C-alpha cells in the first residue's frame, strides 16, 4: 500500500522546487493534493501531479495574506472534505546585514518564510484538531540552525520556523497531531539557481564544497524526507528538526578537494 493512500495533503510553494517535488512524490504515494503558490505551476509539472494523484487542485494565494490563505484552505476542504497533511514549502531567500538591510526586505523574507507558514497552519489545524490526527511539516533550513554572513532575515526567519515547529509539537501532540520541520542544506532549486550567475559562481562553488558529499541536494531528496515525516513511518516523531544537508552541519573538513 502507498504510504499516503487515501490522505489529503496541502503543499505550499507547490509551483516549483521542493514544493513541486513534494506534491509529485505525495501524489505518487496515494495522496490527493491541494497545491498552493503565488505563481501558477508549469503546466507539464502540475499535469504530472494531477495525473498521479487521486485528486488535485491548485490554488493561487500569497501565504502572507490571511484571507487568501483561508480561502485556499476552504477550497481544499470543499473539494476533499479534510486535510491530513500540511507541508509548508513556500519560501524566499534574502540578503543583507543588520546595518544595511531595508525594513521592507526584512519584513518580506520573514513574512513569507515564517508568518506564511504560521498562517497556513493556523487555518489547517482546526480540522486536524477536530479529527485528532494530522501531520505538519515545515521546511526550514540549516540556516535556521547555524548562521551565514549577509543573510540576517533568512537566518532569523528559518530559525523561527525551527522553534515554531517545536512549539506546535508541544501544543498539539496531545491532540494526535505531529509537527516537525526539515532543515535542508543547499538544494538545486530556482532559489539557488542565482549562484550560476556571473559574479556568484565562485560563491556557489565554495558553498557546494562545504557539503561533505560534494554536491547540492535535489528537491526529490527533500520530498523523500517530507514523505517520511508525513507518513505513519514517523508515528513516534514530533518536534524534530530533521537535517538533510549532505553533511553541511556535521562540521568542515580541513582539506577541500
Order of alpha helices (4+ residues) and beta strands (2+ residues): beta-alpha-beta-alpha-beta-alpha-beta-alpha-alpha-beta-alpha-beta-beta-alpha-beta-alpha-beta
